[in-house]
């Protein structure tokens, strides 16, 4: 995989205090280069230097999780999948944020302006400087671990769950697991869930026959070309821990909702499954007398307006990551769109 430049889609996404780093990340399982990237996450101030290869290197703390959207869905109609269950990705998590020197600089700057009050500052000095439990910001362990802190998942800043990560900044030695009583500590599985939140899929517009306007009681064929709805993926990683996870979404079916109760869908459920290279079956000459495997018959004219047909694709989502080679399931996601369908009365001529 070629090195990613500043024009690439890899982002290190900080939340809260921190910075954003553009750089290289792990290559995902699916390489749909024609898909492109999705909408970028909010970015704050960038710190670092651009080298002669055009790659930005960071010297700032708070880099958090790297999000690589190179193989994500794109375009003005692309959007996030919505879990088809009550499950949601985590609203907050813990990950490496500071080296000893960086934490010292951060804390001493706060203490220097007396913004938190002398009592709080004294408590903090006791914790991080005086040895209860840390001594001199753990500078004797420089290069042998990181200070971990909380991050809020982009877009979840107002979520009550974002307040669950209220632990004080804590130290983890390189190679050690974070404390077991902190369930929000970042893991490959959590990275997969964070990547899920960044998945963007193409907007859904089905091909119809007749294309421009259909007739009352005339079966209208509907289908999607699977080539336009390839799998998309997002990779999340934490370079300091050398862990990553790639979450992939694959289209499996489309649900047709005609936009009126005066209609009949094919199949009756309105759910058309993936079959070969298509969801549904393209209409072709000679099929006029057949019942479409995916489609709709409108029983009433749309008058001077149009019905708003909605097509919602279900995306099957799974992940692989560090130490996990067999794909692991995540809740299915859905994303859909609407399009207008004009339905006309069949005109007859009496002689």
Secondary structure as UniProt FT lines:
FT   TURN            6..7
FT   STRAND          10..13
FT   STRAND          21..22
FT   TURN            33..35
FT   STRAND          49..50
FT   TURN            52..53
FT   STRAND          56..57
FT   STRAND          65..68
FT   TURN            70..71
FT   TURN            76..77
FT   STRAND          79..80
FT   STRAND          82..83
FT   STRAND          92..98
FT   HELIX           100..112
FT   TURN            113..114
FT   HELIX           118..128
FT   HELIX           136..141
FT   TURN            142..143
FT   STRAND          145..152
FT   TURN            154..155
FT   TURN            157..158
FT   HELIX           160..164
FT   STRAND          170..173
FT   TURN            174..175
FT   TURN            180..181
FT   TURN            183..184
FT   HELIX           188..198
FT   STRAND          200..201
FT   STRAND          207..209
FT   STRAND          213..215
FT   TURN            216..217
FT   STRAND          220..225
FT   HELIX           226..228
FT   STRAND          232..238
FT   HELIX           239..241
FT   STRAND          243..257
FT   STRAND          263..266
FT   TURN            268..269
FT   STRAND          271..275
FT   TURN            276..277
FT   STRAND          278..280
FT   TURN            285..286
FT   TURN            288..289
FT   STRAND          295..298
FT   TURN            303..304
FT   STRAND          307..321
FT   TURN            322..323
FT   STRAND          324..344
//
